[in-house]
Amino acid sequence: FDLSHMQWITAKKFLYYIGAGMLGGITFGLKYFYRVVARGLWHQDRRVWRIFSPIIAGIVAFMTGVFIDASIISSGGHIMNGSSVLAIGFLAGYFADEAVGKMYEVANVIFGPNKNK
């Protein structure tokens, strides 16, 4: 990749968002797994959810970083250092499952429910 120093810094920041988001998603999945096993509710058919949950979490964390970088979501005037990026990415990834569910609800209000469902 032929990236300038500033482009590399930006790319690295977004890779941190993705990685921290996936870590948050994996943590959420492990917590969920622990709970369902403890309650005797283990379901083998949730394999696809377990595989895609961290990927979705990484995407949500990446897009959260994009929103912050574009000033659509405020960083509160704070400079986004490495620790801030990792913390926000982790939280975005950890709560991605709930966030995607809420975005679906918002989309139904704005655009109407999906008639093909």
DSSP file (Angstrom, degrees, kcal/mol; ACC not computed):
  #  RESIDUE AA STRUCTURE BP1 BP2  ACC     N-H-->O    O-->H-N    N-H-->O    O-->H-N    TCO  KAPPA ALPHA  PHI   PSI    X-CA   Y-CA   Z-CA
    1    1 A F              0   0    0      0, 0.0     2,-1.2     0, 0.0     0, 0.0   0.000 360.0 360.0 360.0 131.8    0.0    0.0    0.0
    2    2 A D        +     0   0    0      0, 0.0     2,-0.4     0, 0.0     0, 0.0  -0.681 360.0 157.7 -98.6  80.1    1.3    3.4   -1.0
    3    3 A L        -     0   0    0     -2,-1.2     2,-0.0     1,-0.0     0, 0.0  -0.832  38.9-127.2-109.3 142.0    0.1    5.4    2.0
    4    4 A S     >  -     0   0    0     -2,-0.4     4,-2.5     1,-0.1     5,-0.2  -0.292  38.3 -99.0 -72.4 170.2    1.3    8.7    3.3
    5    5 A H  H  > S+     0   0    0      1,-0.2     4,-2.1     2,-0.2     5,-0.1   0.915 125.2  46.8 -58.5 -44.9    2.2    8.9    7.0
    6    6 A M  H  > S+     0   0    0      1,-0.2     4,-2.2     2,-0.2    -1,-0.2   0.879 111.5  51.1 -68.0 -37.8   -1.2   10.6    7.8
    7    7 A Q  H  > S+     0   0    0      2,-0.2     4,-2.7     1,-0.2    -1,-0.2   0.892 109.8  50.6 -65.2 -38.4   -3.1    8.1    5.7
    8    8 A W  H  X S+     0   0    0     -4,-2.5     4,-2.7     2,-0.2    -2,-0.2   0.905 109.3  50.7 -65.8 -41.3   -1.4    5.2    7.6
    9    9 A I  H  X S+     0   0    0     -4,-2.1     4,-2.1     2,-0.2    -2,-0.2   0.921 113.0  46.3 -61.3 -44.2   -2.2    6.8   11.0
   10   10 A T  H  X S+     0   0    0     -4,-2.2     4,-2.0     2,-0.2    -2,-0.2   0.927 113.3  48.4 -64.6 -45.3   -5.9    7.1    9.9
   11   11 A A  H  X S+     0   0    0     -4,-2.7     4,-2.1     1,-0.2    -2,-0.2   0.910 111.2  50.8 -61.2 -42.2   -6.0    3.5    8.5
   12   12 A K  H  X S+     0   0    0     -4,-2.7     4,-2.1     1,-0.2    -1,-0.2   0.889 107.2  54.2 -63.2 -39.5   -4.4    2.3   11.7
   13   13 A K  H  X S+     0   0    0     -4,-2.1     4,-2.0     1,-0.2    -1,-0.2   0.926 110.5  45.7 -60.3 -45.3   -7.0    4.1   13.9
   14   14 A F  H  X S+     0   0    0     -4,-2.0     4,-2.3     1,-0.2    -1,-0.2   0.830 109.2  54.8 -71.5 -30.7   -9.8    2.5   12.0
   15   15 A L  H  X S+     0   0    0     -4,-2.1     4,-2.8     2,-0.2    -1,-0.2   0.873 107.4  51.6 -65.6 -36.2   -8.2   -1.0   12.2
   16   16 A Y  H  X S+     0   0    0     -4,-2.1     4,-2.9     2,-0.2     5,-0.3   0.907 107.9  51.7 -64.5 -41.8   -8.0   -0.4   16.0
   17   17 A Y  H  X S+     0   0    0     -4,-2.0     4,-2.6     2,-0.2    -2,-0.2   0.945 112.8  45.3 -57.3 -48.3  -11.8    0.4   16.0
   18   18 A I  H  X S+     0   0    0     -4,-2.3     4,-2.7     2,-0.2    -2,-0.2   0.942 115.3  46.2 -62.5 -48.7  -12.5   -2.8   14.1
   19   19 A G  H  X S+     0   0    0     -4,-2.8     4,-2.2     1,-0.2    -2,-0.2   0.915 115.3  45.4 -62.0 -44.5  -10.2   -4.9   16.3
   20   20 A A  H  X S+     0   0    0     -4,-2.9     4,-2.3     2,-0.2    -1,-0.2   0.878 112.6  52.5 -67.4 -36.5  -11.6   -3.5   19.5
   21   21 A G  H  X S+     0   0    0     -4,-2.6     4,-2.6    -5,-0.3    -2,-0.2   0.914 109.8  48.0 -63.9 -42.7  -15.1   -3.8   18.2
   22   22 A M  H  X S+     0   0    0     -4,-2.7     4,-2.8     2,-0.2    -2,-0.2   0.891 110.1  52.4 -65.3 -38.3  -14.6   -7.5   17.4
   23   23 A L  H  X S+     0   0    0     -4,-2.2     4,-2.4     2,-0.2    -2,-0.2   0.912 110.5  48.4 -61.8 -41.6  -13.1   -8.0   20.8
   24   24 A G  H  X S+     0   0    0     -4,-2.3     4,-2.5     2,-0.2    -2,-0.2   0.908 112.2  48.7 -63.0 -42.2  -16.2   -6.4   22.3
   25   25 A G  H  X S+     0   0    0     -4,-2.6     4,-2.6    29,-0.2    -2,-0.2   0.896 111.6  48.9 -64.8 -41.0  -18.4   -8.7   20.2
   26   26 A I  H  X S+     0   0    0     -4,-2.8     4,-2.7     2,-0.2    -2,-0.2   0.910 110.9  50.9 -64.1 -41.9  -16.4  -11.8   21.2
   27   27 A T  H  X S+     0   0    0     -4,-2.4     4,-2.4     2,-0.2    -2,-0.2   0.923 111.2  48.0 -61.4 -44.3  -16.7  -10.7   24.8
   28   28 A F  H  X S+     0   0    0     -4,-2.5     4,-2.7     2,-0.2    -2,-0.2   0.929 112.2  49.6 -61.1 -45.3  -20.5  -10.3   24.4
   29   29 A G  H  X S+     0   0    0     -4,-2.6     4,-2.9     1,-0.2    -2,-0.2   0.897 111.0  48.9 -61.8 -41.2  -20.7  -13.7   22.7
   30   30 A L  H  X S+     0   0    0     -4,-2.7     4,-2.7     2,-0.2    -1,-0.2   0.899 111.7  49.3 -64.7 -40.4  -18.7  -15.4   25.5
   31   31 A K  H  X S+     0   0    0     -4,-2.4     4,-2.1     2,-0.2    -2,-0.2   0.932 113.6  46.1 -63.2 -44.8  -20.9  -13.8   28.1
   32   32 A Y  H  X S+     0   0    0     -4,-2.7     4,-2.6     2,-0.2     5,-0.2   0.926 112.6  50.5 -62.9 -45.6  -24.0  -14.9   26.3
   33   33 A F  H  X S+     0   0    0     -4,-2.9     4,-2.3     1,-0.2     5,-0.2   0.919 109.5  51.3 -58.2 -46.1  -22.6  -18.4   25.8
   34   34 A Y  H  X S+     0   0    0     -4,-2.7     4,-2.2     1,-0.2    -1,-0.2   0.910 111.6  47.7 -58.0 -44.5  -21.8  -18.6   29.5
   35   35 A R  H  X S+     0   0    0     -4,-2.1     4,-1.9     2,-0.2    -2,-0.2   0.926 111.9  47.0 -66.6 -45.6  -25.3  -17.6   30.5
   36   36 A V  H  <>S+     0   0    0     -4,-2.6     5,-3.2     1,-0.2     6,-0.5   0.863 113.6  48.8 -68.9 -33.3  -27.1  -20.0   28.2
   37   37 A V  H ><5S+     0   0    0     -4,-2.3     3,-1.1    -5,-0.2    -1,-0.2   0.931 111.2  50.2 -67.9 -43.8  -24.9  -22.9   29.2
   38   38 A A  H 3<5S+     0   0    0     -4,-2.2    -2,-0.2     1,-0.3    -1,-0.2   0.837 114.3  44.8 -62.9 -32.9  -25.5  -22.1   32.9
   39   39 A R  T 3<5S-     0   0    0     -4,-1.9    -1,-0.3    -5,-0.1    -2,-0.2   0.448 114.2-115.6 -90.4  -1.0  -29.2  -21.9   32.4
   40   40 A G  T < 5S+     0   0    0     -3,-1.1    -3,-0.2    -4,-0.4    -4,-0.1   0.774  81.3 122.1  73.5  26.0  -29.3  -25.1   30.3
   41   41 A L      < +     0   0    0     -5,-3.2    -4,-0.2    -6,-0.2    -5,-0.1   0.067  29.3 150.0-107.9  23.2  -30.5  -23.3   27.2
   42   42 A W        -     0   0    0     -6,-0.5     2,-0.5    -5,-0.2    -9,-0.0  -0.357  24.7-168.9 -62.3 130.4  -27.6  -24.2   24.9
   43   43 A H    >   -     0   0    0      1,-0.1     3,-1.1    -2,-0.1    -2,-0.1  -0.985  19.0-159.1-125.4 123.1  -28.8  -24.4   21.3
   44   44 A Q  G >  S+     0   0    0     -2,-0.5     3,-0.9     1,-0.2    -1,-0.1   0.753  87.6  70.7 -68.8 -24.1  -26.6  -25.9   18.6
   45   45 A D  G 3  S+     0   0    0      1,-0.3     3,-0.4     2,-0.1    -1,-0.2   0.387  78.2  78.3 -79.1   6.7  -28.4  -24.1   15.8
   46   46 A R  G <>  +     0   0    0     -3,-1.1     4,-2.2     1,-0.2    -1,-0.3   0.181  57.6 111.7 -95.7  16.8  -27.0  -20.7   16.9
   47   47 A R  H <> S+     0   0    0     -3,-0.9     4,-2.0     1,-0.2    -1,-0.2   0.894  74.8  51.7 -58.4 -43.6  -23.7  -21.4   15.2
   48   48 A V  H  > S+     0   0    0     -3,-0.4     4,-2.7     1,-0.2     5,-0.3   0.908 109.3  51.0 -62.1 -41.4  -24.2  -18.7   12.5
   49   49 A W  H  > S+     0   0    0      1,-0.2     4,-2.2     2,-0.2    -1,-0.2   0.912 109.6  50.4 -61.1 -42.5  -24.9  -16.1   15.2
   50   50 A R  H  < S+     0   0    0     -4,-2.2    -1,-0.2     1,-0.2    -2,-0.2   0.847 114.2  44.6 -66.7 -33.1  -21.8  -17.1   17.0
   51   51 A I  H  X S+     0   0    0     -4,-2.0     4,-0.6    -5,-0.2    -2,-0.2   0.925 120.4  37.4 -75.6 -45.1  -19.7  -16.7   13.9
   52   52 A F  H  X S+     0   0    0     -4,-2.7     4,-2.9     1,-0.2     5,-0.3   0.692  96.6  80.0 -85.6 -19.0  -21.1  -13.5   12.6
   53   53 A S  H  X S+     0   0    0     -4,-2.2     4,-2.4    -5,-0.3    -1,-0.2   0.917  96.3  44.5 -57.0 -47.7  -21.7  -11.6   15.9
   54   54 A P  H  > S+     0   0    0      0, 0.0     4,-2.2     0, 0.0    -1,-0.2   0.864 113.6  51.6 -65.4 -33.0  -18.0  -10.6   16.2
   55   55 A I  H  X S+     0   0    0     -4,-0.6     4,-2.0     2,-0.2    -2,-0.2   0.932 111.4  46.3 -67.8 -44.7  -17.9   -9.5   12.5
   56   56 A I  H  X S+     0   0    0     -4,-2.9     4,-2.7     1,-0.2     5,-0.2   0.907 111.2  53.4 -61.4 -41.7  -21.0   -7.4   12.9
   57   57 A A  H  X S+     0   0    0     -4,-2.4     4,-2.5    -5,-0.3    -1,-0.2   0.898 107.7  50.6 -60.9 -40.7  -19.5   -5.9   16.1
   58   58 A G  H  X S+     0   0    0     -4,-2.2     4,-2.4     2,-0.2    -1,-0.2   0.886 111.1  48.6 -63.6 -39.0  -16.4   -5.0   14.2
   59   59 A I  H  X S+     0   0    0     -4,-2.0     4,-2.7     2,-0.2    -2,-0.2   0.920 111.5  48.8 -67.2 -43.7  -18.5   -3.3   11.5
   60   60 A V  H  X S+     0   0    0     -4,-2.7     4,-2.2     2,-0.2    -2,-0.2   0.913 113.3  47.7 -62.5 -42.1  -20.5   -1.4   14.1
   61   61 A A  H  X S+     0   0    0     -4,-2.5     4,-2.2     2,-0.2    -2,-0.2   0.910 111.5  50.8 -64.9 -41.8  -17.3   -0.3   15.9
   62   62 A F  H  X S+     0   0    0     -4,-2.4     4,-2.1     1,-0.2    -2,-0.2   0.942 112.2  45.9 -59.2 -48.4  -15.8    0.8   12.5
   63   63 A M  H  X S+     0   0    0     -4,-2.7     4,-2.7     2,-0.2    -1,-0.2   0.843 108.7  55.9 -67.9 -32.7  -18.8    2.8   11.6
   64   64 A T  H  X S+     0   0    0     -4,-2.2     4,-2.2     2,-0.2    -1,-0.2   0.925 108.8  48.7 -61.0 -43.3  -18.9    4.4   15.1
   65   65 A G  H  X S+     0   0    0     -4,-2.2     4,-2.9     2,-0.2    -2,-0.2   0.881 109.8  51.3 -62.5 -38.9  -15.3    5.5   14.4
   66   66 A V  H  X S+     0   0    0     -4,-2.1     4,-2.3     2,-0.2     6,-0.2   0.924 109.6  50.1 -63.8 -44.2  -16.3    6.9   11.0
   67   67 A F  H  <>S+     0   0    0     -4,-2.7     5,-2.5     2,-0.2     6,-1.6   0.898 113.6  45.5 -61.3 -40.6  -19.2    8.8   12.6
   68   68 A I  H ><5S+     0   0    0     -4,-2.2     3,-1.5     4,-0.2    -2,-0.2   0.933 113.0  49.7 -67.3 -45.4  -16.8   10.3   15.3
   69   69 A D  H 3<5S+     0   0    0     -4,-2.9    -2,-0.2     1,-0.3    -1,-0.2   0.843 112.4  47.9 -63.1 -33.2  -14.1   11.1   12.7
   70   70 A A  T 3<5S-     0   0    0     -4,-2.3    -1,-0.3    -5,-0.2    -2,-0.2   0.384 113.7-119.9 -86.6   3.5  -16.8   12.8   10.5
   71   71 A S  T < 5S+     0   0    0     -3,-1.5    -3,-0.2     2,-0.3     3,-0.1   0.715  82.1 121.6  62.0  23.7  -18.0   14.7   13.5
   72   72 A I  S   <S+     0   0    0     -5,-2.5     2,-0.5     1,-0.3    -4,-0.2   0.849  81.9  35.7 -77.3 -37.8  -21.5   13.2   13.1
   73   73 A I  S    S-     0   0    0     -6,-1.6    -2,-0.3    -9,-0.2    -1,-0.3  -0.968  99.5-124.2-110.9 131.8  -21.1   11.8   16.7
   74   74 A S        -     0   0    0     -2,-0.5    -6,-0.1    -3,-0.1    -5,-0.1  -0.505  10.6-155.3 -79.6 141.6  -19.2   14.2   19.0
   75   75 A S    >   -     0   0    0     -2,-0.2     3,-1.3    -7,-0.2    -1,-0.1   0.220  53.1-106.4 -92.3  12.4  -16.1   13.0   20.8
   76   76 A G  T 3   -     0   0    0      1,-0.3     3,-0.1     0, 0.0    -2,-0.1   0.710  66.9 -65.7  71.5  20.0  -16.9   15.7   23.4
   77   77 A G  T 3  S+     0   0    0      1,-0.3    -1,-0.3     0, 0.0     2,-0.2   0.476 101.7 136.9  80.8   1.5  -14.0   17.9   22.1
   78   78 A H    <   -     0   0    0     -3,-1.3     2,-0.4     1,-0.1    -1,-0.3  -0.553  61.1-114.6 -82.9 146.3  -11.5   15.3   23.2
   79   79 A I        -     0   0    0     -2,-0.2     2,-1.2    -3,-0.1     5,-0.1  -0.660  31.3-123.8 -76.3 131.7   -8.6   14.3   21.1
   80   80 A M        +     0   0    0     -2,-0.4     2,-0.1     4,-0.1    -1,-0.1  -0.652  39.2 175.6 -84.2  97.0   -9.0   10.7   20.1
   81   81 A N     >  -     0   0    0     -2,-1.2     4,-2.3     1,-0.0     5,-0.2  -0.328  49.1 -86.6 -89.2-179.2   -5.8    8.9   21.2
   82   82 A G  H  > S+     0   0    0      1,-0.2     4,-2.3     2,-0.2     5,-0.2   0.876 127.6  50.2 -57.5 -42.1   -5.2    5.2   21.0
   83   83 A S  H  > S+     0   0    0      2,-0.2     4,-2.5     1,-0.2    -1,-0.2   0.898 110.4  50.2 -65.4 -40.2   -6.8    4.4   24.3
   84   84 A S  H  > S+     0   0    0      2,-0.2     4,-2.6     1,-0.2     5,-0.3   0.916 110.9  49.3 -63.2 -43.5  -10.0    6.4   23.4
   85   85 A V  H  X S+     0   0    0     -4,-2.3     4,-2.7     1,-0.2    -2,-0.2   0.928 112.9  46.8 -62.4 -45.8  -10.3    4.6   20.1
   86   86 A L  H  X S+     0   0    0     -4,-2.3     4,-2.5    -5,-0.2    -2,-0.2   0.907 113.3  49.0 -63.8 -41.6   -9.9    1.2   21.7
   87   87 A A  H  X S+     0   0    0     -4,-2.5     4,-2.4     2,-0.2    -2,-0.2   0.934 114.9  43.3 -64.6 -46.6  -12.4    2.0   24.5
   88   88 A I  H  X S+     0   0    0     -4,-2.6     4,-2.7     2,-0.2     5,-0.2   0.916 114.6  50.5 -66.6 -42.6  -15.0    3.3   22.1
   89   89 A G  H  X S+     0   0    0     -4,-2.7     4,-2.3    -5,-0.3    -2,-0.2   0.910 111.4  48.5 -60.6 -42.8  -14.4    0.4   19.6
   90   90 A F  H  X S+     0   0    0     -4,-2.5     4,-2.9     2,-0.2    -2,-0.2   0.940 113.8  45.6 -63.8 -47.9  -14.8   -2.1   22.4
   91   91 A L  H  X S+     0   0    0     -4,-2.4     4,-2.2     2,-0.2    -2,-0.2   0.910 112.7  50.5 -63.7 -42.0  -18.0   -0.6   23.8
   92   92 A A  H  < S+     0   0    0     -4,-2.7    -1,-0.2     1,-0.2    -2,-0.2   0.912 115.0  44.4 -61.5 -41.5  -19.5   -0.3   20.3
   93   93 A G  H >< S+     0   0    0     -4,-2.3     3,-1.0    -5,-0.2     4,-0.4   0.893 111.0  52.9 -69.3 -40.2  -18.7   -3.9   19.6
   94   94 A Y  H 3< S+     0   0    0     -4,-2.9     3,-0.3     1,-0.3    -2,-0.2   0.888 118.7  35.2 -63.7 -39.5  -19.9   -5.1   23.0
   95   95 A F  T 3X S+     0   0    0     -4,-2.2     4,-2.5    -5,-0.2    -1,-0.3   0.223  85.9 108.1 -99.7  14.4  -23.3   -3.5   22.5
   96   96 A A  H <> S+     0   0    0     -3,-1.0     4,-3.0     1,-0.2     5,-0.3   0.870  74.0  57.3 -60.9 -38.7  -23.5   -4.0   18.7
   97   97 A D  H  > S+     0   0    0     -4,-0.4     4,-1.6    -3,-0.3    -1,-0.2   0.926 112.8  40.0 -59.4 -45.5  -26.2   -6.7   19.1
   98   98 A E  H  > S+     0   0    0      2,-0.2     4,-2.3     1,-0.2    -1,-0.2   0.876 114.8  53.6 -69.8 -37.8  -28.5   -4.3   20.9
   99   99 A A  H  X S+     0   0    0     -4,-2.5     4,-2.5     2,-0.2    -2,-0.2   0.910 108.3  48.5 -65.2 -42.5  -27.5   -1.4   18.7
  100  100 A V  H  X S+     0   0    0     -4,-3.0     4,-1.9     2,-0.2    -1,-0.2   0.898 111.4  51.1 -65.1 -39.6  -28.4   -3.3   15.5
  101  101 A G  H  X S+     0   0    0     -4,-1.6     4,-1.7    -5,-0.3    -2,-0.2   0.904 111.6  46.9 -61.8 -41.8  -31.8   -4.3   17.0
  102  102 A K  H  X S+     0   0    0     -4,-2.3     4,-2.5     2,-0.2    -2,-0.2   0.882 108.7  54.6 -68.7 -38.2  -32.5   -0.7   17.9
  103  103 A M  H  X S+     0   0    0     -4,-2.5     4,-2.6     1,-0.2    -1,-0.2   0.873 106.2  53.3 -62.5 -35.7  -31.5    0.5   14.4
  104  104 A Y  H  X S+     0   0    0     -4,-1.9     4,-2.0     2,-0.2    -1,-0.2   0.918 109.2  48.4 -63.3 -43.7  -34.0   -2.0   13.0
  105  105 A E  H  X S+     0   0    0     -4,-1.7     4,-1.7     2,-0.2    -2,-0.2   0.918 112.2  48.5 -62.0 -44.1  -36.7   -0.5   15.2
  106  106 A V  H  X S+     0   0    0     -4,-2.5     4,-2.6     1,-0.2     5,-0.2   0.912 109.6  52.5 -62.7 -43.1  -35.8    3.0   14.1
  107  107 A A  H  X S+     0   0    0     -4,-2.6     4,-3.3     1,-0.2     5,-0.5   0.881 106.9  53.4 -61.8 -37.8  -35.8    2.0   10.4
  108  108 A N  H  X S+     0   0    0     -4,-2.0     4,-1.3     3,-0.2    -1,-0.2   0.876 110.6  46.7 -64.2 -36.8  -39.3    0.6   10.9
  109  109 A V  H  < S+     0   0    0     -4,-1.7    -2,-0.2     2,-0.2    -1,-0.2   0.920 120.6  37.7 -69.2 -43.8  -40.5    3.9   12.3
  110  110 A I  H  < S+     0   0    0     -4,-2.6    -2,-0.2     1,-0.1    -3,-0.2   0.936 134.7  19.5 -74.7 -47.3  -38.9    5.9    9.5
  111  111 A F  H  < S-     0   0    0     -4,-3.3    -3,-0.2    -5,-0.2    -2,-0.2   0.513 108.8-111.3-105.1  -7.3  -39.4    3.6    6.5
  112  112 A G     <  -     0   0    0     -4,-1.3    -1,-0.2    -5,-0.5    -3,-0.1  -0.016  49.4 -51.7  89.9 158.8  -42.3    1.4    7.7
  113  113 A P        -     0   0    0      0, 0.0     2,-0.6     0, 0.0    -8,-0.0  -0.251  63.9 -94.8 -67.7 156.3  -42.1   -2.3    8.5
  114  114 A N    >   -     0   0    0      1,-0.2     3,-0.8     2,-0.1    -2,-0.1  -0.602  32.4-165.1 -72.3 116.1  -40.7   -4.8    6.0
  115  115 A K  T 3  S+     0   0    0     -2,-0.6    -1,-0.2     1,-0.2    -3,-0.0   0.700  83.0  62.9 -76.8 -20.6  -43.7   -6.2    4.1
  116  116 A N  T 3         0   0    0      1,-0.2    -1,-0.2    -3,-0.0    -2,-0.1   0.466 360.0 360.0 -83.9  -1.7  -41.6   -9.1    2.7
  117  117 A K    <         0   0    0     -3,-0.8    -1,-0.2     0, 0.0    -2,-0.1   0.464 360.0 360.0 -80.3 360.0  -41.0  -10.6    6.1
